[in-house]
Amino acid sequence: MKKKKILLILLALCVPAMLWAGANHEAATETEAVPSFVRFVCTIFGQDPGDPANFFMFIGRFHPLVLHLPLGILAMVMCLEVYGWLKKSDQLHEAVYLGIGAGTISAWVAVLCGSFLAMSNDFGAELINRHGWLGLVLAVFTTIAFLCKKKYINSDRQSKGSRKGFLVSLGACMLLMSLVGHDGGSISHGEKYLFEFAPDFVRNIVGLPDKKPKGAGPDINKSIYAELIAPMMEKRCAECHSEKKKKGKLRLDTPEWIMKGGKADNLIVFGNAEKSYFYELLVTEDEDEIMPPEGKTPCTAQEIALIKWWIDSSKNNDDLFKRTIKDSNIPPEFLKMKAGKVAKGKPHATPTNVKPDQSTEDIKKDVEDVKKDVEDVKKDVEDVKKDAEDVKKGVEDVKKGVEDVKKDTEVKASGNDPLFAKVQLIFEARCIKCHGEKKQKGEYRMDTAEHVFVSGDSEEEPIKKGDAGKSYLYQLITMSEDDDEVMPPKGGLLTKEEIATVEAWIKAGAKFPANAALEDKSKKK
């Protein structure tokens, strides 16, 4: 009776929330209606769709790691049941009971993490609704199976109704598990992932066209976008920027969504790839901004060059999306990319600049001119080598003078405070890149006296003058390398000498000249 009361209480709490979530609320960040599953979860935990607290996103990202546990356990339970039935053995019921109990716990943990992840509202409404609700139903049926198995064992295996209830629930779990798993794979890899290399008759069944013969080139009667650009975007971008998932509110699966641009107003600038945010993300040296992000397959140099040519040679939407291959002077090396005949370049390498509508003959002439220039350069190099020896001797003397000047300059720039001069060197080399004028991770700046003593997101006092132990900055730099919050997060920990310098500076009163403006002098890749 107690179990029934608990279930009724849970149902009484969930139903009003589900009814409220079904109302026509809209996300604050976009005009599309928020999926009902996302509204339901956000209502339960009091969060805004598309803008949940960091805690929920942190826990939610464990979903891909946790979800495999209940799937494997439920599959094992089914195998044990089938084996016991074939062998007509009653000795596996305890093992099955233990397994279904573990499966129930892990299923609810996976549902909880997945629900938190869904709060970001970065996924397609139809797919996330089906995946979320079916996942919740799967956890419910797993719980029912566990309760039926428990009752069956407590009745000394005499309750036939409990036995039937367990088998029906377990069968439902197997069916739901396949559906939920398929939807989860579609969210992670795209709906075409499973059938990408399937035989043509299988592809036709699921609504996909026949594969092109291996080595076949693009259809010159079709648009450049359809034959070359769209397949590349589907391969590199669709996993995070499509109907099923819209990171940064950006979709790249249709021309209409590409031109909307997501949060960027300059995603595509006709005729100018250098000013196009899309191209900028492909070639930037910022590891936090580059696309595809770390962990994904990067674009090759040829792919980046094709994107640059595609944007540079466009004047309007028709040029971008409707211009056919035969009506354009596309460089021939790009046509070979479709057939897989061009060797892969270094990931994110800076592409060779290709002029819009440049013909093959013009390219050949340019190559001959370059060869002549190379010969002239070789002659000049020999003369330069001779002069370099003399310059090298002078450089050594200049280096010594520079070191002396540098020391004097640092002391003057730091208000004649040698201790701050040392701290300034440490901050500029290891901290200002992420906590300066251009970027303030954690909403914290360290480049001026106006900001360095002001708390960031942590709301902890960063520097308590005279007390290093109570300074949050000092606590972060003295953490172990395994700690997630250790600073700096990249490039290795500060040395013992550097930490001692910062500690001495804080204990001495943390003097920071009002006119000092620290700059990013970190090592560039």
N, C-alpha and C positions, 0 to 999 in steps of 0.2 A: 504493500500500500504506500509506503514511503517513497518508493521509486516512482510510482504513478503520480504522486503529488508533486514530486520534483519536476517531472516531465511536463505536467500541466502548468506549473509556475513558469517554466522556461518558455512554453508556448504562449502564455498570457503576456509575457514581456516582449516576445519577438513579434507577435502579430501586429500590435499597434505601430511598432517601428516600421514594419514592412509596408503597412498601409500608407503611412506618412511618406515613406521613401518612394512610393509609387506615384506621388503627385508630380505635376509638371514643373519641377524646379529646374533651373538652368545653372550651368557652371559659371562662376564669376569671370573666368578667363576665356570663354568661347561661347558662341551662340548655340552650339549643338546641345540638345538635352543630355543631361548626365545619365549614363546607364543606370537602370534600376538597382542592380547589384551594388554599384558604387555608392548610390544614395543610401541604400540600406545599411551598408557597413559604416559610412560616414555618420549616419544618424545614430547608430548604436554607440559609437565612440566619440561623438560630438566634434567631428572634424569637418573642414570645408573641402568639398570635392576639388581635386586639382592642387590643393595647397595644404596637405596634412603636416602635422608636426614632424620634425626630423626623427624623433624616436620611432614613429610608426614606419617611416621609410627604412630606417636602419634594420628593424626587425623584419620588415617585409622582404628585404633582399636576401634573407635566408631561405625563402620559399623554394628556389630551384634546388637548393641543397637538401632540404628536408623532405620534399615531396616524393623522392624515390624510395624512402623508407617504408611508408605504408603500402606502396605498390608492390614492393618485393615481398613484404610480409604476407599480404593477402594472397599473392600468387603461391607462396610456400604453403599457406593454410589450405588452399584448394588442392594442391598436390598431395598433402598429407591425407585429406579427406578421400580423394580418389584412390590413393594407395590402400587406405584402410578398407574401403569398400571392395576393392579387387581381392584383397587378401582375407576379407571377412574377419577382420581383426578389430577388437574393441580396446586395444592397448594404446591408441594414439589420441584418445579424447583429451587427456590432460595436456599433451603437447599442443593440440589444436586450440584448447582453451587459453593457454599461455600466449600462443601466437596471435589469436584474434584480439586478446586484451592489449597486446603491444601495438597491433595494427590500429585499434581504436584510438589509443592515445596519440600515436604518430599522425593519424589522419586528421584529428582535430588541431594538432600543432601546425600541420601543413595548411589547413584551411585558414587558421588564424593568420599565419604569415602571408599567405596569398591574399587575404582580405586587406591586410595593411598595404601590400604592394599595389592593389587595385585602387587605393585611395588617390594615387597620383593622377588618375584619369587620363593616362597616356595610351590607352588601348582602345581598339575599335569596340563600339557599343555592343554589336550583335555577338561577337566572339567572347568578350569578357563576361557578358551576361550569361551565356550558355556555360562557359567554363566555370564561372563562380557559383552559379546556382547548382549545377550538377555536382561540383566538388562538395558543396554543403550537403546535398542529398546523399552523396557517397558516404560522408562521415556519419550521417544519421543511420543509414542502413548498416554500416559497420558496427555502430553502437547497438542496434537491434540484434544483430548476429551475436555479439558478445553476450548480451543479456539472455538470449535464448540458450546459448551454450552453457552459461552459468546455471540456469534453471535446470537444464537437462542433467548436468553433473550432480547438482544438489539433490535431484530426485532419484539418485542411484541409477541413472540412465533408464528410468521407467516412463518419463514424460514424452510420449510420442509427438504431442503437439509442439513441444519445445524443439524437438529434433527436426520436425518439418519446417518450423519457423526459421531455424538456423540455416538449413539448406537453401530455402527460398531467399533469405536475406543474403547469403553468401553468393548465390547465383546472380542476384541483382547487383551486388558489389562488383562482380567480374564484368558485367555488361557496362555498368557506369564507369568502371576503371578504364575500359578501352575508349569510351567516348571522351572522358575527361582528359586522358592522356593524349588523345589525338588533338583536341583543342589546345592543350598546353604546348604541344609541339608546333602547332600552327602559329601560336602567339610568338614563340621563340624564334622559329626559322621561316615562317611564311607558309601559306596553304599549299604551295606548289612543291615544298621541300620533299615530301614523301614520294611523290610521283615524278620527280624531275628526270630520273634515269629509267623510268619504267618503260616496258614495251609500248609501242604506239597504240595497240588495241586497249591496253589498260589506261593510257592517258586519255583516249577518246571517251572511255566510260565515265571518267571524272571531269570531262569537259575541257581537256587540254588538247592543243593541236599536236600533230605529228612532229617528232624531232626532225631537225634538218640533218641530212647526211653529213657524216664527219668530214671536215675539210671544205664544206660548201661555203662560198662567199655570200655576202649580203645581196639582197634583191635590189638592183639599182633603180627600179621603178617605185620603190617605197621610200619613205622619208628617212632622213639621216637620224632623226630622233627615234623612230620606231625600230630601225635595224641596228643602230649602234649605241645610242645614248640610253634608251629605255632598258635594254638588257643589262647594260653596265650598272645602271642605278638599281635595278632589281637585285643584282648580285651583291653590290657593295652597300646599298642604302636601305632596301626595303625592310630589312629585319627590324629597324628602329623607326622608319619614317614611311609608313603605309597606312592603309585603312585599318589594319589590325593593331598598329602601335604608332603613336604620334609623339615622339620625343621632341621637346621644344615646340610643341603645337605645329610641327612641320611634317607635311606629307610630300613625297617625291614620286608617287606612283601614277599620277596623271598630269597632263599639261596644265589643267585648271588649278590644281593644288600647288604645282610648282610656282606658278605666277602669283599665287596668294602670298607665298614667301614666309609663312609662319610668323615668327617674332621679328624677322629682319625685313626692312623696307627695300634693301638693295641686294636681295638674294641673286637676281640676275639683272645685270645692267647691259642692255643691248650694245654690242660693239666694243665692250670694254671688260675683259675678264679680270683685269687687275683690280677693278673697283667692285667686282661682284663678290658678295660675301660667300657664295657657294664655292667659288674657285679659291678664295682666300683660305677657307677651312681645309682645303686639300693640300696646300703648300706651306701653311704656317709652321714655324718651328716651336710653337708653344705646345708642349705635350698634353696640356689640359684641354686645348681647343681643337687639335687636329682631328680630322675625320677621314676615314673611319677611325674610331677611338682605339686606344691601346687594347690589345686582346682580340681585335677583329683583323681580317685579312686586309692589308693596306692596298691602296691603288698603286698600279705600276706607273712608271714614267710615261709610257705610251698612252695610258688611259687619261692621265692628267693633261697631256699634250692635246688629246682629242677634245676634252672638255674646254680647254682654252681656245682652240680653233673654233669650236662650235659656237662659243659665246662671242668671240672677236668678229666672226664673219656674219653675225646676225644684225639685222636692222629693226626687226619687229617680231611679233609672235609667229607669223607665217614662216619667217626664216628659221626660227627655232624649232618649230614642231611640224611644219608641212613641207618644207623644201626637200625635194627628192634628191637622191644621190646622183642621178644622171644629170640633173640641172645645176649641180654645184661643181666647183673645181676642188673637190676634197683631195688632199694629198693621198697618193696611192697606198702609203704605208698604213693608213688608218683602215683601208678596206681589207687589208690582209689580217688585221687584228681579229676580225670575225671568224676567219678560217683557222686561227690559232697558229699562224706561221711566223708571227713576230715574237722574238724572245722577250721574256719578261724583264723589265727594267728593275732597278733598285726601288724598293718601296719608298713612296713619297719623294722620289728624286725630282729635282727641278727640271721640268721638261724643256726640250728645245723649242725656241720660239718659232712658230710656223705662221707665216703671213696669210691673211685671209685670201682665198681665191687664187693662190699662187700655183701656177701650172708646173708640170713636171720639167719642161724644158728650162723654165726660169730657174728651177731648183738646181739642175745640172750646171748651168752657167755659174750660179753662185758657188757651187762646190769647186769649180775650176779656179775661180778667183780666190777662194779661201786657200787652195793649195799653193798658189803663187805667193800669197801673203805669208804663209807658213815658212817658205824658203827664205823670204826676206827677214822674217823674225829670227830664224836660226842664225843668220849672219850677225844680226844685232846682238844676239845672246852672247856670242863669243866676245864681243867688245865689252859687253856689260860685265862678264865674268872677270875681266882684267881690272875694271874699275872697282868691282866688288871687294877685291882683296885689300885695296887701299882704304875703302870705306870701312871694312871690318875692323881695321886697326883703330880708326878714329872712334868707332862705336864703343869700344871697350872703355876709352877715356870718358866718353859722354855718359855711359852708364854709371860710372862712379860719381860723376857730378850730379846726375839725376837723383840718385839715392839720397845724397845730402840735402838737395833742394826739397825732395819729397818729405823728408822728416821735418824740416822747418815749416813747410806748408801745412802739414797735418796738425802740427801744434798750434799754428796761428788760426787755422780754420776751426779748431775746437775750443777757441777762447783761452788759449795758453794753458789748457788742462791736459797734461800728457795721458792721464788715465782715461778721459773721455776719447782722446785720439785713438787709443787702442780699441775701445769699445766701438767707436765709429767704424773702424776697419772690419770688425767682426760683423756688425749689423749690415753694412753695405755688401759684404761678400756672401752672407748666408740668410738674411732676413728680408731686406727691402724688396726683393723681387716679388714676394707675395704679400708684403705689408707696407707698401709705399703709396705713392700718389696714383699710379695706374691701376693697381690691384690691391684690394684689402680683404684677404681671406679671413673669415670669422669676424668681419667688420672691425678689424684692428689695424691701425697704422703706427709705424715706428720711425717715420722719416723726419718728424719735427717735434719740437718740445710741446707744441700745442696738442698733439695727438698721442704721443708715446705713453702718457700717464693715464689715458682715458680707456676704460674697459671696453672690450668688444662683446661678441655674442655671449661669451662665457659669464659676463657680469662679474668676473673676479678682478680684483685690483692687480693690474699687470706689474706695477713696480711700486713697492712700498719703501720709500726712502729710508735708508738706515737699517732695513731689516730684509735681507735676501730670502730668508726662510719663508716669510709671509708674502713674497712677491710671486705671483702666478707665472710670470715670465721665467724666473729662475727655476721654479718647480718643473716647468715643461722641458727646459734644456738639460735637466739632471735626471730625467726619466731613463729607463732602460731602453735598449734598441727594440725590444719586443712590444713595448707599450704603443698602442694605437695613437696616443695623443702626443708622443715625443716630438720635440721641435729641435732642429728643422726636420721635416718628414723625409726629405730626399738629400742625397749627397753625403750621407754619413753624419754621425753625431759630432758635436763640437769637441775639441780636444780638451784635456784636463786643464791646460794652460788658458784656453779661451774661456772656459767656465769659471776658472779662478779669477780672471780679469773682470768678467761681468759681476761676479759676487763682490769683488773689492770695490767696484764702481758703485754698486747699490749701497753697500755699507758706508761708503764715503759720502752718501747723500744724493747719489744719482744726478750729478750736475749735467744738464743738457742745455747748451747755449741757445738763447731764444732765436738767434739769427742762423742757426745751423739747419741745413737742409740736406739730409742724407740721400744718396743716389744708389741705384742698383748697379753694383759692380761684380755681380756673380759671373761665373764662367759661362760663356755662351757655347752651345753645341754647334 
